[in-house]
Amino acid sequence: MARLTKAQREWRPDMPKKRRSIKVTFASTVLSLEAFVVFFGTLVAFGLQRDSIPPQLILGAGMVLSLLLVLCCALLRKPLGYRLGWVLQLLIIATGFVVPMMFLVGVLFALTWWYGIVTGARIDRENKERDAAQAEWERNHPEATEK
């Protein structure tokens, strides 16, 4: 039998499901999409620059950057994940020195990253306020919540 996660072991009937962070969801979506774009940008750089830059360096740096973007998704529950995400945004913009179109792509993704973090944090705050108001209403109206 498979091992249960901590959340599965602590679950009890009628427990409300913990709401997932929208900020984390938005940020991990942006990072995942960036990993694909960086992978394909690496192939473009390999095709265009392999005479002037060693192919092993192009492929190695591109794969490492793609993997870092994916691994950063796991760190988004802590502030370190967002700091690393900003560093990765700057690295993606810097890839424009190899493939100039990556300047535009990097800036657009950095703006998307910023928007996802700001909007996700706002939605998370609103959800927390809504959940508190709902819990307060249920405490004040127990007859309405009974089935």
N, CA, C and O atoms as a GROMACS GRO file, in nm:
protein
  588
    1MET      N    1   0.084  -0.117   0.000
    1MET     CA    2   0.000   0.000   0.000
    1MET      C    3   0.090   0.125   0.000
    1MET      O    4   0.194   0.127   0.065
    2ALA      N    5   0.048   0.225  -0.072
    2ALA     CA    6   0.125   0.349  -0.083
    2ALA      C    7   0.121   0.427   0.048
    2ALA      O    8   0.024   0.421   0.123
    3ARG      N    9   0.230   0.500   0.073
    3ARG     CA   10   0.235   0.585   0.193
    3ARG      C   11   0.143   0.704   0.176
    3ARG      O   12   0.133   0.761   0.068
    4LEU      N   13   0.077   0.741   0.283
    4LEU     CA   14  -0.010   0.858   0.280
    4LEU      C   15   0.069   0.984   0.309
    4LEU      O   16   0.166   0.981   0.385
    5THR      N   17   0.028   1.094   0.248
    5THR     CA   18   0.092   1.221   0.277
    5THR      C   19   0.042   1.272   0.412
    5THR      O   20  -0.055   1.219   0.467
    6LYS      N   21   0.107   1.373   0.464
    6LYS     CA   22   0.067   1.431   0.591
    6LYS      C   23  -0.077   1.482   0.584
    6LYS      O   24  -0.155   1.461   0.677
    7ALA      N   25  -0.113   1.548   0.476
    7ALA     CA   26  -0.249   1.599   0.459
    7ALA      C   27  -0.350   1.484   0.458
    7ALA      O   28  -0.459   1.497   0.513
    8GLN      N   29  -0.315   1.373   0.394
    8GLN     CA   30  -0.406   1.259   0.389
    8GLN      C   31  -0.421   1.195   0.527
    8GLN      O   32  -0.531   1.152   0.563
    9ARG      N   33  -0.312   1.188   0.604
    9ARG     CA   34  -0.320   1.128   0.738
    9ARG      C   35  -0.402   1.214   0.832
    9ARG      O   36  -0.472   1.161   0.919
   10GLU      N   37  -0.395   1.346   0.817
   10GLU     CA   38  -0.466   1.436   0.908
   10GLU      C   39  -0.610   1.463   0.866
   10GLU      O   40  -0.684   1.527   0.941
   11TRP      N   41  -0.652   1.416   0.749
   11TRP     CA   42  -0.786   1.443   0.701
   11TRP      C   43  -0.891   1.370   0.784
   11TRP      O   44  -0.873   1.255   0.823
   12ARG      N   45  -1.000   1.438   0.809
   12ARG     CA   46  -1.115   1.380   0.879
   12ARG      C   47  -1.241   1.418   0.801
   12ARG      O   48  -1.243   1.520   0.732
   13PRO      N   49  -1.347   1.336   0.811
   13PRO     CA   50  -1.472   1.371   0.742
   13PRO      C   51  -1.521   1.509   0.787
   13PRO      O   52  -1.501   1.547   0.902
   14ASP      N   53  -1.583   1.581   0.700
   14ASP     CA   54  -1.638   1.715   0.722
   14ASP      C   55  -1.531   1.820   0.745
   14ASP      O   56  -1.562   1.930   0.790
   15MET      N   57  -1.405   1.788   0.715
   15MET     CA   58  -1.300   1.890   0.724
   15MET      C   59  -1.307   1.974   0.598
   15MET      O   60  -1.315   1.921   0.488
   16PRO      N   61  -1.303   2.107   0.613
   16PRO     CA   62  -1.301   2.189   0.492
   16PRO      C   63  -1.168   2.173   0.418
   16PRO      O   64  -1.062   2.161   0.481
   17LYS      N   65  -1.175   2.172   0.287
   17LYS     CA   66  -1.054   2.156   0.207
   17LYS      C   67  -0.974   2.286   0.213
   17LYS      O   68  -1.030   2.394   0.196
   18LYS      N   69  -0.844   2.274   0.238
   18LYS     CA   70  -0.758   2.392   0.243
   18LYS      C   71  -0.747   2.451   0.103
   18LYS      O   72  -0.721   2.381   0.005
   19ARG      N   73  -0.766   2.581   0.097
   19ARG     CA   74  -0.761   2.651  -0.030
   19ARG      C   75  -0.617   2.661  -0.079
   19ARG      O   76  -0.527   2.694  -0.001
   20ARG      N   77  -0.596   2.634  -0.206
   20ARG     CA   78  -0.462   2.643  -0.265
   20ARG      C   79  -0.431   2.788  -0.300
   20ARG      O   80  -0.519   2.862  -0.344
   21SER      N   81  -0.309   2.828  -0.282
   21SER     CA   82  -0.267   2.966  -0.308
   21SER      C   83  -0.271   2.997  -0.457
   21SER      O   84  -0.212   2.927  -0.538
   22ILE      N   85  -0.342   3.104  -0.491
   22ILE     CA   86  -0.349   3.148  -0.630
   22ILE      C   87  -0.214   3.207  -0.672
   22ILE      O   88  -0.173   3.192  -0.787
   23LYS      N   89  -0.147   3.273  -0.580
   23LYS     CA   90  -0.015   3.330  -0.609
   23LYS      C   91   0.083   3.221  -0.651
   23LYS      O   92   0.157   3.237  -0.748
   24VAL      N   93   0.083   3.111  -0.577
   24VAL     CA   94   0.173   2.999  -0.610
   24VAL      C   95   0.132   2.938  -0.744
   24VAL      O   96   0.218   2.902  -0.825
   25THR      N   97   0.002   2.927  -0.768
   25THR     CA   98  -0.046   2.870  -0.893
   25THR      C   99  -0.004   2.956  -1.012
   25THR      O  100   0.047   2.904  -1.112
   26PHE      N  101  -0.026   3.088  -1.002
   26PHE     CA  102   0.013   3.177  -1.111
   26PHE      C  103   0.164   3.173  -1.134
   26PHE      O  104   0.209   3.162  -1.248
   27ALA      N  105   0.242   3.182  -1.026
   27ALA     CA  106   0.387   3.186  -1.039
   27ALA      C  107   0.441   3.055  -1.099
   27ALA      O  108   0.529   3.059  -1.185
   28SER      N  109   0.390   2.942  -1.054
   28SER     CA  110   0.439   2.815  -1.108
   28SER      C  111   0.399   2.796  -1.254
   28SER      O  112   0.471   2.733  -1.331
   29THR      N  113   0.283   2.851  -1.292
   29THR     CA  114   0.243   2.844  -1.433
   29THR      C  115   0.339   2.924  -1.520
   29THR      O  116   0.382   2.877  -1.626
   30VAL      N  117   0.374   3.044  -1.476
   30VAL     CA  118   0.467   3.128  -1.552
   30VAL      C  119   0.603   3.058  -1.563
   30VAL      O  120   0.662   3.052  -1.671
   31LEU      N  121   0.653   3.005  -1.452
   31LEU     CA  122   0.784   2.938  -1.454
   31LEU      C  123   0.784   2.815  -1.545
   31LEU      O  124   0.881   2.790  -1.616
   32SER      N  125   0.676   2.740  -1.543
   32SER     CA  126   0.667   2.621  -1.628
   32SER      C  127   0.666   2.659  -1.776
   32SER      O  128   0.734   2.596  -1.858
   33LEU      N  129   0.590   2.762  -1.811
   33LEU     CA  130   0.589   2.807  -1.950
   33LEU      C  131   0.725   2.860  -1.991
   33LEU      O  132   0.770   2.838  -2.104
   34GLU      N  133   0.791   2.931  -1.900
   34GLU     CA  134   0.924   2.981  -1.930
   34GLU      C  135   1.023   2.867  -1.954
   34GLU      O  136   1.112   2.880  -2.039
   35ALA      N  137   1.008   2.758  -1.883
   35ALA     CA  138   1.099   2.644  -1.902
   35ALA      C  139   1.088   2.592  -2.046
   35ALA      O  140   1.189   2.560  -2.108
   36PHE      N  141   0.966   2.584  -2.098
   36PHE     CA  142   0.949   2.541  -2.238
   36PHE      C  143   1.010   2.641  -2.334
   36PHE      O  144   1.080   2.603  -2.429
   37VAL      N  145   0.984   2.769  -2.311
   37VAL     CA  146   1.038   2.873  -2.400
   37VAL      C  147   1.190   2.872  -2.398
   37VAL      O  148   1.254   2.885  -2.502
   38VAL      N  149   1.248   2.858  -2.280
   38VAL     CA  150   1.395   2.854  -2.269
   38VAL      C  151   1.449   2.731  -2.341
   38VAL      O  152   1.553   2.738  -2.407
   39PHE      N  153   1.381   2.618  -2.328
   39PHE     CA  154   1.425   2.497  -2.398
   39PHE      C  155   1.429   2.521  -2.549
   39PHE      O  156   1.528   2.489  -2.615
   40PHE      N  157   1.320   2.576  -2.603
   40PHE     CA  158   1.317   2.600  -2.747
   40PHE      C  159   1.412   2.714  -2.787
   40PHE      O  160   1.467   2.712  -2.897
   41GLY      N  161   1.430   2.812  -2.699
   41GLY     CA  162   1.529   2.916  -2.725
   41GLY      C  163   1.670   2.860  -2.728
   41GLY      O  164   1.756   2.908  -2.803
   42THR      N  165   1.694   2.759  -2.648
   42THR     CA  166   1.824   2.690  -2.648
   42THR      C  167   1.848   2.624  -2.784
   42THR      O  168   1.959   2.629  -2.838
   43LEU      N  169   1.745   2.563  -2.838
   43LEU     CA  170   1.758   2.501  -2.970
   43LEU      C  171   1.784   2.606  -3.078
   43LEU      O  172   1.861   2.582  -3.171
   44VAL      N  173   1.719   2.721  -3.065
   44VAL     CA  174   1.743   2.830  -3.160
   44VAL      C  175   1.888   2.878  -3.149
   44VAL      O  176   1.956   2.894  -3.250
   45ALA      N  177   1.934   2.899  -3.026
   45ALA     CA  178   2.072   2.943  -3.005
   45ALA      C  179   2.170   2.839  -3.058
   45ALA      O  180   2.273   2.875  -3.116
   46PHE      N  181   2.140   2.712  -3.039
   46PHE     CA  182   2.226   2.604  -3.090
   46PHE      C  183   2.235   2.613  -3.242
   46PHE      O  184   2.343   2.596  -3.298
   47GLY      N  185   2.121   2.639  -3.308
   47GLY     CA  186   2.122   2.646  -3.453
   47GLY      C  187   2.191   2.770  -3.508
   47GLY      O  188   2.257   2.765  -3.612
   48LEU      N  189   2.177   2.882  -3.437
   48LEU     CA  190   2.231   3.008  -3.488
   48LEU      C  191   2.374   3.037  -3.443
   48LEU      O  192   2.450   3.100  -3.517
   49GLN      N  193   2.412   2.993  -3.324
   49GLN     CA  194   2.538   3.036  -3.265
   49GLN      C  195   2.642   2.924  -3.247
   49GLN      O  196   2.746   2.947  -3.186
   50ARG      N  197   2.615   2.806  -3.299
   50ARG     CA  198   2.707   2.696  -3.270
   50ARG      C  199   2.846   2.714  -3.330
   50ARG      O  200   2.940   2.645  -3.289
   51ASP      N  201   2.860   2.804  -3.426
   51ASP     CA  202   2.994   2.830  -3.481
   51ASP      C  203   3.074   2.924  -3.392
   51ASP      O  204   3.197   2.916  -3.390
   52SER      N  205   3.007   3.012  -3.319
   52SER     CA  206   3.079   3.110  -3.237
   52SER      C  207   3.081   3.073  -3.088
   52SER      O  208   3.170   3.118  -3.016
   53ILE      N  209   2.987   2.994  -3.042
   53ILE     CA  210   2.981   2.950  -2.902
   53ILE      C  211   2.983   2.797  -2.903
   53ILE      O  212   2.912   2.735  -2.982
   54PRO      N  213   3.063   2.735  -2.816
   54PRO     CA  214   3.066   2.588  -2.813
   54PRO      C  215   2.927   2.528  -2.791
   54PRO      O  216   2.856   2.570  -2.699
   55PRO      N  217   2.888   2.431  -2.874
   55PRO     CA  218   2.754   2.372  -2.862
   55PRO      C  219   2.725   2.313  -2.724
   55PRO      O  220   2.612   2.318  -2.676
   56GLN      N  221   2.829   2.255  -2.660
   56GLN     CA  222   2.808   2.198  -2.527
   56GLN      C  223   2.769   2.306  -2.427
   56GLN      O  224   2.686   2.283  -2.339
   57LEU      N  225   2.828   2.424  -2.440
   57LEU     CA  226   2.796   2.535  -2.351
   57LEU      C  227   2.654   2.584  -2.374
   57LEU      O  228   2.580   2.610  -2.279
   58ILE      N  229   2.616   2.596  -2.499
   58ILE     CA  230   2.478   2.640  -2.531
   58ILE      C  231   2.377   2.542  -2.475
   58ILE      O  232   2.284   2.581  -2.404
   59LEU      N  233   2.394   2.415  -2.508
   59LEU     CA  234   2.298   2.313  -2.464
   59LEU      C  235   2.299   2.296  -2.312
   59LEU      O  236   2.194   2.284  -2.249
   60GLY      N  237   2.418   2.295  -2.254
   60GLY     CA  238   2.427   2.279  -2.109
   60GLY      C  239   2.363   2.394  -2.033
   60GLY      O  240   2.285   2.371  -1.940
   61ALA      N  241   2.395   2.518  -2.072
   61ALA     CA  242   2.338   2.634  -2.004
   61ALA      C  243   2.187   2.640  -2.022
   61ALA      O  244   2.114   2.673  -1.928
   62GLY      N  245   2.139   2.608  -2.141
   62GLY     CA  246   1.995   2.610  -2.166
   62GLY      C  247   1.921   2.506  -2.086
   62GLY      O  248   1.814   2.533  -2.031
   63MET      N  249   1.977   2.386  -2.079
   63MET     CA  250   1.911   2.279  -2.003
   63MET      C  251   1.913   2.311  -1.852
   63MET      O  252   1.814   2.286  -1.782
   64VAL      N  253   2.024   2.364  -1.804
   64VAL     CA  254   2.033   2.400  -1.661
   64VAL      C  255   1.931   2.508  -1.629
   64VAL      O  256   1.863   2.500  -1.526
   65LEU      N  257   1.920   2.609  -1.714
   65LEU     CA  258   1.823   2.717  -1.690
   65LEU      C  259   1.680   2.663  -1.693
   65LEU      O  260   1.597   2.702  -1.611
   66SER      N  261   1.651   2.575  -1.787
   66SER     CA  262   1.517   2.514  -1.794
   66SER      C  263   1.488   2.433  -1.667
   66SER      O  264   1.378   2.442  -1.612
   67LEU      N  265   1.584   2.356  -1.622
   67LEU     CA  266   1.564   2.276  -1.500
   67LEU      C  267   1.548   2.366  -1.377
   67LEU      O  268   1.467   2.337  -1.289
   68LEU      N  269   1.626   2.473  -1.369
   68LEU     CA  270   1.612   2.565  -1.256
   68LEU      C  271   1.473   2.628  -1.252
   68LEU      O  272   1.416   2.648  -1.145
   69LEU      N  273   1.418   2.659  -1.368
   69LEU     CA  274   1.282   2.715  -1.374
   69LEU      C  275   1.180   2.615  -1.319
   69LEU      O  276   1.090   2.653  -1.245
   70VAL      N  277   1.195   2.490  -1.356
   70VAL     CA  278   1.101   2.387  -1.308
   70VAL      C  279   1.121   2.364  -1.158
   70VAL      O  280   1.023   2.352  -1.084
   71LEU      N  281   1.246   2.356  -1.114
   71LEU     CA  282   1.273   2.331  -0.972
   71LEU      C  283   1.230   2.448  -0.884
   71LEU      O  284   1.195   2.429  -0.768
   72CYS      N  285   1.234   2.568  -0.938
   72CYS     CA  286   1.191   2.685  -0.862
   72CYS      C  287   1.043   2.676  -0.823
   72CYS      O  288   1.002   2.731  -0.722
   73CYS      N  289   0.965   2.605  -0.904
   73CYS     CA  290   0.822   2.587  -0.872
   73CYS      C  291   0.804   2.521  -0.735
   73CYS      O  292   0.709   2.552  -0.663
   74ALA      N  293   0.894   2.431  -0.699
   74ALA     CA  294   0.884   2.361  -0.571
   74ALA      C  295   0.916   2.453  -0.454
   74ALA      O  296   0.877   2.424  -0.341
   75LEU      N  297   0.986   2.563  -0.478
   75LEU     CA  298   1.027   2.654  -0.370
   75LEU      C  299   0.931   2.770  -0.351
   75LEU      O  300   0.957   2.857  -0.267
   76LEU      N  301   0.821   2.775  -0.424
   76LEU     CA  302   0.734   2.891  -0.420
   76LEU      C  303   0.653   2.904  -0.292
   76LEU      O  304   0.586   3.005  -0.272
   77ARG      N  305   0.656   2.807  -0.206
   77ARG     CA  306   0.584   2.819  -0.078
   77ARG      C  307   0.665   2.901   0.022
   77ARG      O  308   0.616   2.933   0.131
   78LYS      N  309   0.788   2.936  -0.014
   78LYS     CA  310   0.876   3.014   0.073
   78LYS      C  311   0.923   3.138  -0.002
   78LYS      O  312   0.926   3.138  -0.125
   79PRO      N  313   0.961   3.244   0.071
   79PRO     CA  314   1.009   3.367   0.004
   79PRO      C  315   1.131   3.343  -0.085
   79PRO      O  316   1.150   3.414  -0.184
   80LEU      N  317   1.214   3.246  -0.052
   80LEU     CA  318   1.331   3.215  -0.134
   80LEU      C  319   1.291   3.183  -0.277
   80LEU      O  320   1.362   3.220  -0.371
   81GLY      N  321   1.180   3.114  -0.294
   81GLY     CA  322   1.134   3.077  -0.428
   81GLY      C  323   1.108   3.198  -0.516
   81GLY      O  324   1.139   3.197  -0.635
   82TYR      N  325   1.051   3.304  -0.457
   82TYR     CA  326   1.022   3.424  -0.534
   82TYR      C  327   1.149   3.503  -0.565
   82TYR      O  328   1.162   3.561  -0.672
   83ARG      N  329   1.244   3.504  -0.471
   83ARG     CA  330   1.373   3.569  -0.498
   83ARG      C  331   1.446   3.497  -0.612
   83ARG      O  332   1.498   3.560  -0.703
   84LEU      N  333   1.448   3.366  -0.604
   84LEU     CA  334   1.510   3.287  -0.711
   84LEU      C  335   1.437   3.310  -0.843
   84LEU      O  336   1.500   3.318  -0.948
   85GLY      N  337   1.306   3.322  -0.837
   85GLY     CA  338   1.228   3.349  -0.958
   85GLY      C  339   1.268   3.480  -1.024
   85GLY      O  340   1.277   3.488  -1.146
   86TRP      N  341   1.291   3.584  -0.942
   86TRP     CA  342   1.335   3.712  -0.999
   86TRP      C  343   1.474   3.700  -1.060
   86TRP      O  344   1.501   3.758  -1.166
   87VAL      N  345   1.562   3.626  -0.996
   87VAL     CA  346   1.696   3.605  -1.053
   87VAL      C  347   1.685   3.532  -1.187
   87VAL      O  348   1.754   3.567  -1.283
   88LEU      N  349   1.599   3.433  -1.193
   88LEU     CA  350   1.581   3.359  -1.319
   88LEU      C  351   1.522   3.450  -1.427
   88LEU      O  352   1.556   3.436  -1.544
   89GLN      N  353   1.434   3.542  -1.388
   89GLN     CA  354   1.380   3.637  -1.487
   89GLN      C  355   1.493   3.719  -1.548
   89GLN      O  356   1.498   3.741  -1.669
   90LEU      N  357   1.584   3.764  -1.463
   90LEU     CA  358   1.698   3.843  -1.513
   90LEU      C  359   1.788   3.759  -1.603
   90LEU      O  360   1.839   3.808  -1.704
   91LEU      N  361   1.808   3.633  -1.567
   91LEU     CA  362   1.890   3.544  -1.652
   91LEU      C  363   1.826   3.523  -1.788
   91LEU      O  364   1.895   3.517  -1.890
   92ILE      N  365   1.694   3.511  -1.790
   92ILE     CA  366   1.625   3.492  -1.918
   92ILE      C  367   1.640   3.617  -2.004
   92ILE      O  368   1.662   3.607  -2.125
   93ILE      N  369   1.627   3.733  -1.943
   93ILE     CA  370   1.648   3.857  -2.019
   93ILE      C  371   1.792   3.862  -2.072
   93ILE      O  372   1.815   3.904  -2.186
   94ALA      N  373   1.887   3.817  -1.991
   94ALA     CA  374   2.028   3.819  -2.033
   94ALA      C  375   2.056   3.724  -2.149
   94ALA      O  376   2.154   3.742  -2.220
   95THR      N  377   1.972   3.623  -2.169
   95THR     CA  378   1.992   3.534  -2.283
   95THR      C  379   1.973   3.607  -2.415
   95THR      O  380   2.005   3.554  -2.522
   96GLY      N  381   1.921   3.729  -2.408
   96GLY     CA  382   1.908   3.810  -2.529
   96GLY      C  383   2.041   3.846  -2.591
   96GLY      O  384   2.046   3.884  -2.708
   97PHE      N  385   2.150   3.835  -2.514
   97PHE     CA  386   2.282   3.861  -2.572
   97PHE      C  387   2.323   3.749  -2.668
   97PHE      O  388   2.410   3.768  -2.753
   98VAL      N  389   2.261   3.633  -2.655
   98VAL     CA  390   2.290   3.521  -2.745
   98VAL      C  391   2.188   3.518  -2.859
   98VAL      O  392   2.224   3.506  -2.976
   99VAL      N  393   2.059   3.530  -2.823
   99VAL     CA  394   1.950   3.536  -2.920
   99VAL      C  395   1.873   3.665  -2.892
   99VAL      O  396   1.798   3.671  -2.795
  100PRO      N  397   1.891   3.768  -2.973
  100PRO     CA  398   1.833   3.899  -2.942
  100PRO      C  399   1.683   3.901  -2.916
  100PRO      O  400   1.636   3.984  -2.838
  101MET      N  401   1.608   3.814  -2.976
  101MET     CA  402   1.463   3.811  -2.952
  101MET      C  403   1.430   3.776  -2.806
  101MET      O  404   1.322   3.808  -2.757
  102MET      N  405   1.524   3.712  -2.737
  102MET     CA  406   1.501   3.676  -2.597
  102MET      C  407   1.496   3.799  -2.505
  102MET      O  408   1.443   3.791  -2.394
  103PHE      N  409   1.549   3.914  -2.550
  103PHE     CA  410   1.531   4.036  -2.473
  103PHE      C  411   1.381   4.065  -2.459
  103PHE      O  412   1.331   4.089  -2.349
  104LEU      N  413   1.312   4.063  -2.572
  104LEU     CA  414   1.167   4.089  -2.571
  104LEU      C  415   1.092   3.980  -2.494
  104LEU      O  416   1.007   4.010  -2.410
  105VAL      N  417   1.124   3.856  -2.524
  105VAL     CA  418   1.057   3.744  -2.456
  105VAL      C  419   1.082   3.750  -2.306
  105VAL      O  420   0.990   3.730  -2.227
  106GLY      N  421   1.206   3.778  -2.267
  106GLY     CA  422   1.240   3.785  -2.125
  106GLY      C  423   1.167   3.897  -2.053
  106GLY      O  424   1.116   3.877  -1.943
  107VAL      N  425   1.160   4.013  -2.115
  107VAL     CA  426   1.089   4.126  -2.053
  107VAL      C  427   0.940   4.095  -2.042
  107VAL      O  428   0.878   4.124  -1.940
  108LEU      N  429   0.882   4.036  -2.145
  108LEU     CA  430   0.739   4.002  -2.140
  108LEU      C  431   0.711   3.898  -2.031
  108LEU      O  432   0.611   3.908  -1.960
  109PHE      N  433   0.798   3.800  -2.018
  109PHE     CA  434   0.779   3.701  -1.912
  109PHE      C  435   0.802   3.762  -1.774
  109PHE      O  436   0.733   3.725  -1.678
  110ALA      N  437   0.897   3.855  -1.761
  110ALA     CA  438   0.918   3.920  -1.632
  110ALA      C  439   0.795   4.001  -1.592
  110ALA      O  440   0.755   4.002  -1.476
  111LEU      N  441   0.734   4.068  -1.690
  111LEU     CA  442   0.610   4.141  -1.661
  111LEU      C  443   0.497   4.046  -1.623
  111LEU      O  444   0.417   4.076  -1.534
  112THR      N  445   0.491   3.932  -1.691
  112THR     CA  446   0.389   3.831  -1.658
  112THR      C  447   0.414   3.775  -1.517
  112THR      O  448   0.318   3.754  -1.442
  113TRP      N  449   0.539   3.752  -1.482
  113TRP     CA  450   0.577   3.704  -1.348
  113TRP      C  451   0.531   3.804  -1.242
  113TRP      O  452   0.468   3.767  -1.143
  114TRP      N  453   0.564   3.932  -1.265
  114TRP     CA  454   0.526   4.038  -1.171
  114TRP      C  455   0.374   4.044  -1.157
  114TRP      O  456   0.322   4.048  -1.045
  115TYR      N  457   0.302   4.043  -1.269
  115TYR     CA  458   0.157   4.052  -1.265
  115TYR      C  459   0.096   3.931  -1.192
  115TYR      O  460   0.003   3.946  -1.113
  116GLY      N  461   0.149   3.812  -1.219
  116GLY     CA  462   0.099   3.691  -1.153
  116GLY      C  463   0.118   3.695  -1.002
  116GLY      O  464   0.031   3.652  -0.927
  117ILE      N  465   0.233   3.746  -0.959
  117ILE     CA  466   0.260   3.754  -0.815
  117ILE      C  467   0.170   3.857  -0.748
  117ILE      O  468   0.110   3.830  -0.644
  118VAL      N  469   0.159   3.975  -0.808
  118VAL     CA  470   0.078   4.082  -0.748
  118VAL      C  471  -0.070   4.043  -0.747
  118VAL      O  472  -0.137   4.056  -0.644
  119THR      N  473  -0.119   3.996  -0.859
  119THR     CA  474  -0.260   3.960  -0.868
  119THR      C  475  -0.291   3.837  -0.783
  119THR      O  476  -0.395   3.831  -0.717
  120GLY      N  477  -0.203   3.740  -0.784
  120GLY     CA  478  -0.225   3.621  -0.701
  120GLY      C  479  -0.229   3.653  -0.553
  120GLY      O  480  -0.312   3.598  -0.480
  121ALA      N  481  -0.141   3.743  -0.507
  121ALA     CA  482  -0.141   3.783  -0.366
  121ALA      C  483  -0.271   3.856  -0.332
  121ALA      O  484  -0.327   3.835  -0.224
  122ARG      N  485  -0.319   3.940  -0.423
  122ARG     CA  486  -0.445   4.012  -0.398
  122ARG      C  487  -0.562   3.915  -0.390
  122ARG      O  488  -0.647   3.926  -0.301
  123ILE      N  489  -0.568   3.819  -0.481
  123ILE     CA  490  -0.676   3.721  -0.479
  123ILE      C  491  -0.669   3.635  -0.354
  123ILE      O  492  -0.772   3.603  -0.295
  124ASP      N  493  -0.548   3.598  -0.312
  124ASP     CA  494  -0.532   3.520  -0.188
  124ASP      C  495  -0.585   3.598  -0.068
  124ASP      O  496  -0.652   3.542   0.019
  125ARG      N  497  -0.554   3.728  -0.061
  125ARG     CA  498  -0.606   3.812   0.049
  125ARG      C  499  -0.758   3.818   0.046
  125ARG      O  500  -0.823   3.805   0.150
  126GLU      N  501  -0.814   3.836  -0.072
  126GLU     CA  502  -0.960   3.842  -0.085
  126GLU      C  503  -1.024   3.709  -0.044
  126GLU      O  504  -1.128   3.707   0.022
  127ASN      N  505  -0.962   3.598  -0.084
  127ASN     CA  506  -1.015   3.467  -0.046
  127ASN      C  507  -1.010   3.446   0.105
  127ASN      O  508  -1.103   3.391   0.164
  128LYS      N  509  -0.901   3.492   0.168
  128LYS     CA  510  -0.889   3.478   0.313
  128LYS      C  511  -0.998   3.560   0.383
  128LYS      O  512  -1.059   3.512   0.479
  129GLU      N  513  -1.022   3.682   0.335
  129GLU     CA  514  -1.127   3.766   0.393
  129GLU      C  515  -1.264   3.702   0.372
  129GLU      O  516  -1.348   3.702   0.462
  130ARG      N  517  -1.288   3.647   0.252
  130ARG     CA  518  -1.416   3.583   0.222
  130ARG      C  519  -1.437   3.460   0.310
  130ARG      O  520  -1.547   3.437   0.360
  131ASP      N  521  -1.331   3.381   0.329
  131ASP     CA  522  -1.342   3.262   0.415
  131ASP      C  523  -1.370   3.301   0.561
  131ASP      O  524  -1.449   3.235   0.629
  132ALA      N  525  -1.305   3.408   0.608
  132ALA     CA  526  -1.330   3.455   0.746
  132ALA      C  527  -1.474   3.504   0.760
  132ALA      O  528  -1.538   3.475   0.861
  133ALA      N  529  -1.524   3.576   0.661
  133ALA     CA  530  -1.662   3.624   0.667
  133ALA      C  531  -1.760   3.508   0.663
  133ALA      O  532  -1.862   3.509   0.732
  134GLN      N  533  -1.729   3.407   0.582
  134GLN     CA  534  -1.816   3.288   0.574
  134GLN      C  535  -1.817   3.213   0.708
  134GLN      O  536  -1.923   3.170   0.754
  135ALA      N  537  -1.700   3.197   0.769
  135ALA     CA  538  -1.692   3.129   0.899
  135ALA      C  539  -1.767   3.206   1.005
  135ALA      O  540  -1.835   3.147   1.089
  136GLU      N  541  -1.757   3.338   1.003
  136GLU     CA  542  -1.830   3.422   1.099
  136GLU      C  543  -1.981   3.406   1.080
  136GLU      O  544  -2.055   3.394   1.177
  137TRP      N  545  -2.024   3.406   0.955
  137TRP     CA  546  -2.168   3.392   0.928
  137TRP      C  547  -2.217   3.255   0.974
  137TRP      O  548  -2.325   3.244   1.031
  138GLU      N  549  -2.137   3.151   0.951
  138GLU     CA  550  -2.177   3.016   0.992
  138GLU      C  551  -2.182   3.005   1.145
  138GLU      O  552  -2.266   2.933   1.198
  139ARG      N  553  -2.093   3.076   1.216
  139ARG     CA  554  -2.100   3.076   1.363
  139ARG      C  555  -2.226   3.148   1.412
  139ARG      O  556  -2.286   3.106   1.512
  140ASN      N  557  -2.265   3.253   1.345
  140ASN     CA  558  -2.382   3.331   1.387
  140ASN      C  559  -2.513   3.271   1.340
  140ASN      O  560  -2.618   3.306   1.394
  141HIS      N  561  -2.511   3.183   1.244
  141HIS     CA  562  -2.632   3.120   1.190
  141HIS      C  563  -2.615   2.968   1.184
  141HIS      O  564  -2.613   2.911   1.074
  142PRO      N  565  -2.602   2.902   1.299
  142PRO     CA  566  -2.577   2.756   1.295
  142PRO      C  567  -2.695   2.678   1.238
  142PRO      O  568  -2.676   2.570   1.182
  143GLU      N  569  -2.816   2.731   1.252
  143GLU     CA  570  -2.933   2.659   1.200
  143GLU      C  571  -2.934   2.652   1.047
  143GLU      O  572  -2.989   2.558   0.990
  144ALA      N  573  -2.875   2.750   0.981
  144ALA     CA  574  -2.873   2.753   0.836
  144ALA      C  575  -2.770   2.657   0.779
  144ALA      O  576  -2.783   2.614   0.664
  145THR      N  577  -2.669   2.624   0.856
  145THR     CA  578  -2.564   2.537   0.804
  145THR      C  579  -2.590   2.390   0.831
  145THR      O  580  -2.522   2.304   0.775
  146GLU      N  581  -2.687   2.358   0.915
  146GLU     CA  582  -2.721   2.217   0.942
  146GLU      C  583  -2.797   2.160   0.824
  146GLU      O  584  -2.869   2.231   0.754
  147LYS      N  585  -2.780   2.030   0.805
  147LYS     CA  586  -2.846   1.965   0.691
  147LYS      C  587  -2.959   1.879   0.736
  147LYS      O  588  -3.026   1.817   0.654
   0.00000   0.00000   0.00000
